[in-house]
């Protein structure tokens, strides 16, 4: 029983697509982390603001 030969260009394009996806994830991860950190800062500012309002302090 003979085995079918694999298409070498298909393997190359698959590896290229995987590498491109990995690079895209690394590039976008920095933006996602910054967005998460900024979100935490905004949540803490909003929480402090509402605590001051509830306590009756100046907003």
C-alpha positions as CSV (number, residue, x, y, z in Angstrom):
1,X,0.0,0.0,0.0
2,X,1.5,3.3,-1.1
3,X,1.3,6.4,1.0
4,X,0.2,9.7,-0.5
5,X,2.9,12.4,-0.6
6,X,2.0,15.5,1.4
7,X,1.8,18.9,-0.2
8,X,4.9,20.8,1.1
9,X,3.4,24.3,0.3
10,X,0.4,23.5,2.4
11,X,2.5,22.8,5.4
12,X,4.5,26.0,4.8
13,X,1.4,28.1,4.6
14,X,-0.1,26.5,7.7
15,X,3.1,27.2,9.7
16,X,3.1,30.8,8.3
17,X,-0.6,31.2,9.4
18,X,0.2,29.9,12.9
19,X,3.2,32.2,13.3
20,X,1.2,35.2,12.1
21,X,-1.6,34.4,14.6
22,X,0.9,34.0,17.4
23,X,2.5,37.4,16.6
24,X,-0.9,39.0,16.4
25,X,-1.8,37.7,19.8
26,X,1.4,39.0,21.3
27,X,0.9,42.4,19.7
28,X,-2.7,42.7,20.9
29,X,-1.9,41.4,24.4
30,X,-0.2,44.7,25.4
31,X,-3.2,46.7,24.4
32,X,-5.5,44.3,26.3
33,X,-3.4,44.5,29.4
34,X,-3.3,48.4,29.2
35,X,-7.1,48.4,28.8
36,X,-7.6,46.1,31.8
37,X,-5.3,48.2,34.0
38,X,-7.0,51.5,32.9
39,X,-10.3,49.9,33.7
40,X,-9.2,49.0,37.2
41,X,-8.0,52.5,37.8
42,X,-11.3,53.9,36.6
43,X,-13.3,51.5,38.8
44,X,-11.3,52.5,41.9
45,X,-11.8,56.2,41.0
46,X,-15.6,55.7,40.6
47,X,-15.8,53.7,43.8
48,X,-14.0,56.5,45.8
49,X,-16.3,59.1,44.2
50,X,-19.5,57.2,45.2
51,X,-18.1,56.5,48.7
52,X,-17.6,60.3,49.2
53,X,-21.1,61.0,47.9
54,X,-22.6,58.4,50.3
55,X,-20.6,59.7,53.3
56,X,-21.8,63.3,52.5
57,X,-18.4,64.7,51.6
58,X,-17.7,67.1,48.7
59,X,-17.6,65.4,45.4
